[in-house]
Amino acid sequence: MLMAFGRPAEMTPQQKLGYGYLTGMMPLHMAATEEIAKLQISKGAGLNVRVTSGPHKGKIPLDGFVGSNDGKHTEITAYLRKHGGKIWQELKAERAK
């Protein structure tokens, strides 16, 4: 299946984290449901991890969910907020204090 998407058959541990090795995104950035987000967070996924490379550089998981405006991510957004998730502008403002 990996080769079907043009991904290398042999991957580094970082690449095994998922699609993020192509986009710089981590699994929590792409959680499709609240249940998936809960599972990832329970396993140690960072709530406020920034994408370090690629087209989504600088984004935090909540940035994508808040900005989607499709109504499908309301539950994930509320869950991340409840557990300390922030958007990049909020983190930037906190660091400036």
HUNORKA-V842930 format. One line per field, one symbol per residue. burial: # if it has 9 or more other C-alpha atoms within 8 Angstrom, else .. Layout:
# HUNORKA-V842930
burial->???
This chain:
# HUNORKA-V842930
burial->..............#.#.###.#######.#.##.##..##...#.##.##.##.###########......#.###.###...####..#......
